[in-house]
Amino acid sequence: MNSLTPVLDFLVIHMDGDVERCEKEVHCECQRKFCDASESTHPLTCEKIANNRSDCPVVLPCEEHGNTPEAGADFLRTFINTLLLPEDELAVSYMIPFDATDTWIVAAFDQYEDYEVLSDPWTSIIARAPQYHGIKIENRPNKTKRTYKKLISVVCDNWSDVVAKCPQAKRFDEDVRRFLIK
């Protein structure tokens, strides 16, 4: 990262929380004992996953981690940190919405008890009908850039509500403020 021009002072890494729930690669290190791949095999370049996902011995859900959005986000931060080089010495903020960024969209529009445990909010809430709070959901159930742009603008306008409702949004907001407002 230090070789990039212009030099980075701050890096935001966004990874949807459903990666922890759905992607075997992020659990390679914690389930290495089940795999015959060499210790030097990097999870993101493992041939077992590349050739045939079912050949990978990783079992999901991974029982090595707590089954909460907070535990999942902490695990993903740790995993991402293994990919960063210490000599880069970057200020890093992690944007890890659970289950996905769509959770933050729902938080900007609706009232629920616990947003971060909503499973697949795009399909189950946002794209269930042709419109979501007056915004036409084009090409349902897929996401279009134009539709997403309209929804995200509401998230930005209601960011303080999203932060109040979603602990991972609050954590991201605090990170950004800590790094940018010194």
JOHURA-V125788 format. One record per pair of residues at least 24 apart in sequence whose ideal C-beta (glycine too) atoms are under 10 Angstrom apart, sorted by the first residue. I is the first residue (numbers start at 1). J is the second residue. D is the distance in Angstrom with one decimal. If there is no record, write none. Layout:
[[I | J | D] [I | J | D]]
This chain:
[[1 | 84 | 7.6] [1 | 85 | 7.2] [1 | 87 | 9.0] [1 | 88 | 4.1] [1 | 89 | 8.9] [1 | 90 | 5.8] [1 | 92 | 9.7] [2 | 85 | 8.4] [2 | 87 | 6.9] [2 | 88 | 5.6] [2 | 89 | 8.0] [2 | 90 | 8.5] [3 | 88 | 9.5] [4 | 88 | 9.6] [7 | 90 | 9.9] [8 | 88 | 8.3] [8 | 90 | 6.0] [8 | 91 | 8.7] [8 | 92 | 9.7] [9 | 90 | 7.8] [9 | 91 | 6.5] [9 | 179 | 8.5] [9 | 180 | 9.5] [10 | 90 | 7.3] [10 | 91 | 4.8] [10 | 92 | 7.9] [10 | 93 | 7.1] [10 | 175 | 9.7] [10 | 176 | 8.4] [10 | 179 | 5.4] [10 | 180 | 7.0] [11 | 84 | 8.6] [11 | 88 | 8.6] [11 | 90 | 4.9] [11 | 91 | 7.0] [11 | 92 | 5.0] [11 | 93 | 7.3] [11 | 94 | 9.6] [11 | 179 | 9.6] [12 | 91 | 9.7] [12 | 92 | 7.8] [12 | 93 | 5.0] [12 | 94 | 7.9] [12 | 95 | 5.8] [12 | 172 | 8.2] [12 | 175 | 8.5] [12 | 176 | 7.5] [12 | 179 | 9.4] [13 | 76 | 9.2] [13 | 77 | 8.7] [13 | 80 | 5.7] [13 | 81 | 9.7] [13 | 83 | 9.2] [13 | 84 | 8.7] [13 | 90 | 9.8] [13 | 92 | 6.2] [13 | 93 | 7.4] [13 | 94 | 5.4] [13 | 95 | 6.9] [13 | 96 | 8.4] [14 | 93 | 9.5] [14 | 94 | 8.0] [14 | 95 | 4.2] [14 | 96 | 7.6] [14 | 97 | 8.2] [14 | 101 | 7.8] [14 | 172 | 8.9] [15 | 73 | 9.1] [15 | 76 | 5.7] [15 | 77 | 9.1] [15 | 79 | 8.8] [15 | 80 | 6.8] [15 | 94 | 7.5] [15 | 95 | 7.6] [15 | 96 | 5.6] [15 | 97 | 9.0] [16 | 76 | 9.3] [16 | 95 | 9.2] [16 | 96 | 7.4] [16 | 97 | 6.1] [16 | 98 | 7.9] [16 | 99 | 7.0] [16 | 100 | 4.2] [16 | 101 | 6.4] [16 | 102 | 8.6] [16 | 103 | 8.8] [17 | 69 | 6.2] [17 | 72 | 5.4] [17 | 73 | 6.2] [17 | 75 | 9.8] [17 | 76 | 7.0] [17 | 96 | 5.5] [17 | 97 | 6.1] [17 | 98 | 3.5] [17 | 99 | 5.6] [17 | 100 | 7.0] [17 | 101 | 9.7] [17 | 103 | 8.1] [17 | 116 | 7.6] [17 | 168 | 7.1] [18 | 72 | 9.0] [18 | 97 | 9.3] [18 | 98 | 7.7] [18 | 99 | 4.8] [18 | 100 | 5.7] [18 | 102 | 9.8] [18 | 103 | 9.7] [18 | 119 | 8.4] [18 | 120 | 7.6] [19 | 72 | 8.9] [19 | 76 | 6.6] [19 | 79 | 8.9] [19 | 96 | 8.7] [19 | 99 | 9.9] [19 | 100 | 9.3] [20 | 60 | 9.3] [20 | 61 | 8.8] [20 | 62 | 8.1] [20 | 65 | 7.6] [20 | 69 | 9.1] [20 | 71 | 8.8] [20 | 72 | 4.2] [20 | 73 | 7.8] [20 | 74 | 9.7] [20 | 75 | 5.8] [20 | 76 | 5.3] [20 | 79 | 8.2] [20 | 96 | 8.5] [20 | 98 | 8.5] [20 | 99 | 9.8] [21 | 60 | 7.1] [21 | 61 | 6.5] [21 | 62 | 9.0] [21 | 67 | 9.2] [21 | 69 | 10.0] [21 | 72 | 7.0] [21 | 98 | 8.9] [21 | 99 | 7.6] [21 | 119 | 8.8] [22 | 60 | 7.1] [22 | 61 | 9.5] [22 | 99 | 9.6] [23 | 49 | 9.1] [23 | 53 | 9.8] [23 | 58 | 9.3] [23 | 60 | 8.3] [23 | 76 | 10.0] [24 | 48 | 9.1] [24 | 49 | 6.4] [24 | 53 | 7.0] [24 | 54 | 9.9] [24 | 56 | 4.9] [24 | 57 | 8.9] [24 | 58 | 4.1] [24 | 59 | 8.5] [24 | 60 | 6.4] [24 | 62 | 8.9] [25 | 49 | 5.8] [25 | 50 | 10.0] [25 | 53 | 9.7] [25 | 56 | 8.2] [25 | 58 | 7.9] [25 | 79 | 9.1] [26 | 58 | 9.0] [26 | 60 | 9.8] [26 | 62 | 8.5] [26 | 72 | 9.9] [26 | 75 | 7.7] [26 | 76 | 6.9] [26 | 78 | 9.8] [26 | 79 | 5.1] [26 | 80 | 9.0] [26 | 82 | 9.9] [27 | 56 | 9.4] [27 | 58 | 5.0] [27 | 59 | 8.3] [27 | 60 | 7.1] [27 | 61 | 9.0] [27 | 62 | 4.4] [27 | 63 | 9.9] [27 | 64 | 7.4] [27 | 65 | 8.3] [27 | 75 | 8.7] [27 | 79 | 8.6] [28 | 56 | 8.3] [28 | 57 | 9.6] [28 | 58 | 6.4] [28 | 79 | 9.3] [29 | 64 | 9.3] [29 | 78 | 9.2] [29 | 79 | 7.7] [29 | 82 | 7.3] [30 | 58 | 8.7] [30 | 62 | 6.1] [30 | 63 | 9.2] [30 | 64 | 4.1] [30 | 65 | 7.2] [30 | 75 | 8.3] [30 | 78 | 9.7] [30 | 79 | 9.1] [31 | 56 | 9.3] [31 | 57 | 7.2] [31 | 58 | 4.9] [31 | 59 | 6.9] [31 | 60 | 9.6] [31 | 62 | 6.5] [31 | 63 | 9.1] [31 | 64 | 7.0] [32 | 57 | 9.7] [32 | 58 | 9.4] [33 | 57 | 9.4] [34 | 58 | 7.0] [34 | 59 | 7.4] [42 | 82 | 9.3] [42 | 83 | 8.8] [43 | 79 | 8.5] [43 | 82 | 8.9] [43 | 83 | 9.4] [44 | 83 | 7.9] [67 | 117 | 10.0] [68 | 98 | 8.9] [68 | 116 | 8.4] [68 | 117 | 8.3] [68 | 167 | 9.9] [69 | 96 | 8.7] [69 | 97 | 9.0] [69 | 98 | 3.7] [69 | 99 | 8.2] [69 | 103 | 9.0] [69 | 114 | 8.8] [69 | 115 | 9.0] [69 | 116 | 3.9] [69 | 117 | 6.7] [69 | 118 | 9.9] [69 | 166 | 8.9] [69 | 167 | 7.1] [69 | 168 | 6.5] [70 | 98 | 8.6] [70 | 116 | 8.2] [70 | 167 | 6.6] [70 | 168 | 8.0] [70 | 171 | 8.9] [72 | 96 | 7.9] [72 | 98 | 6.4] [72 | 99 | 9.5] [72 | 116 | 9.1] [72 | 168 | 9.3] [73 | 97 | 8.9] [73 | 98 | 6.6] [73 | 116 | 8.8] [73 | 167 | 8.5] [73 | 168 | 5.6] [73 | 171 | 7.4] [73 | 172 | 9.7] [74 | 171 | 10.0] [77 | 171 | 9.6] [90 | 179 | 10.0] [91 | 175 | 8.8] [91 | 176 | 9.9] [91 | 178 | 8.8] [91 | 179 | 4.7] [91 | 180 | 9.0] [92 | 175 | 8.3] [92 | 179 | 8.7] [93 | 171 | 9.0] [93 | 172 | 6.4] [93 | 173 | 9.4] [93 | 174 | 9.1] [93 | 175 | 3.8] [93 | 176 | 5.5] [93 | 177 | 9.6] [93 | 178 | 8.3] [93 | 179 | 6.1] [93 | 180 | 9.1] [94 | 168 | 8.7] [94 | 171 | 7.8] [94 | 172 | 7.0] [94 | 175 | 7.0] [95 | 168 | 8.0] [95 | 169 | 8.5] [95 | 171 | 9.0] [95 | 172 | 4.8] [95 | 173 | 9.7] [95 | 175 | 8.4] [95 | 176 | 8.8] [96 | 168 | 5.4] [96 | 169 | 9.7] [96 | 171 | 8.0] [96 | 172 | 7.5] [97 | 121 | 9.7] [97 | 162 | 9.3] [97 | 166 | 7.0] [97 | 168 | 5.5] [97 | 169 | 6.7] [97 | 172 | 8.1] [98 | 166 | 7.9] [98 | 167 | 8.6] [98 | 168 | 5.6] [98 | 169 | 9.8] [99 | 124 | 9.6] [101 | 143 | 9.9] [101 | 148 | 8.7] [101 | 151 | 9.4] [101 | 152 | 7.9] [101 | 155 | 8.2] [101 | 169 | 9.8] [102 | 126 | 6.0] [102 | 127 | 9.1] [102 | 143 | 8.5] [102 | 148 | 9.2] [102 | 151 | 8.4] [102 | 155 | 9.9] [103 | 162 | 9.0] [103 | 165 | 9.2] [103 | 166 | 6.4] [103 | 168 | 8.2] [103 | 169 | 8.5] [104 | 151 | 9.5] [104 | 152 | 8.6] [104 | 155 | 5.3] [104 | 158 | 9.5] [104 | 159 | 8.9] [104 | 161 | 9.9] [104 | 162 | 5.0] [104 | 163 | 9.3] [104 | 165 | 8.6] [104 | 166 | 6.0] [104 | 168 | 8.5] [104 | 169 | 5.7] [104 | 172 | 9.5] [105 | 132 | 8.4] [105 | 133 | 9.8] [105 | 135 | 9.8] [105 | 148 | 8.5] [105 | 151 | 4.9] [105 | 152 | 7.2] [105 | 154 | 7.3] [105 | 155 | 5.7] [105 | 158 | 9.9] [105 | 162 | 8.7] [106 | 132 | 9.1] [106 | 151 | 9.6] [106 | 155 | 9.6] [106 | 162 | 9.4] [106 | 165 | 9.0] [106 | 166 | 9.3] [107 | 155 | 7.9] [107 | 158 | 8.1] [107 | 159 | 9.9] [107 | 161 | 6.7] [107 | 162 | 4.6] [107 | 163 | 8.9] [107 | 164 | 8.5] [107 | 165 | 4.3] [107 | 166 | 5.2] [107 | 169 | 7.3] [108 | 133 | 9.3] [108 | 151 | 7.9] [108 | 152 | 8.8] [108 | 153 | 9.5] [108 | 154 | 4.9] [108 | 155 | 4.5] [108 | 156 | 8.5] [108 | 157 | 7.6] [108 | 158 | 4.3] [108 | 159 | 8.0] [108 | 161 | 6.3] [108 | 162 | 5.4] [108 | 165 | 8.7] [108 | 166 | 9.7] [108 | 169 | 9.8] [109 | 133 | 5.0] [109 | 134 | 9.9] [109 | 135 | 9.0] [109 | 151 | 8.2] [109 | 154 | 6.5] [109 | 155 | 8.8] [109 | 158 | 8.0] [109 | 161 | 9.3] [109 | 162 | 9.9] [110 | 165 | 9.4] [111 | 161 | 9.9] [111 | 165 | 8.6] [112 | 165 | 8.0] [113 | 165 | 9.9] [114 | 165 | 9.1] [114 | 166 | 9.6] [114 | 167 | 9.7] [115 | 162 | 8.7] [115 | 165 | 5.4] [115 | 166 | 5.1] [115 | 167 | 8.9] [115 | 168 | 9.3] [115 | 169 | 8.9] [116 | 165 | 8.9] [116 | 166 | 5.9] [116 | 167 | 6.5] [116 | 168 | 6.4] [116 | 169 | 9.1] [122 | 148 | 9.6] [122 | 151 | 9.8] [126 | 151 | 7.3]]
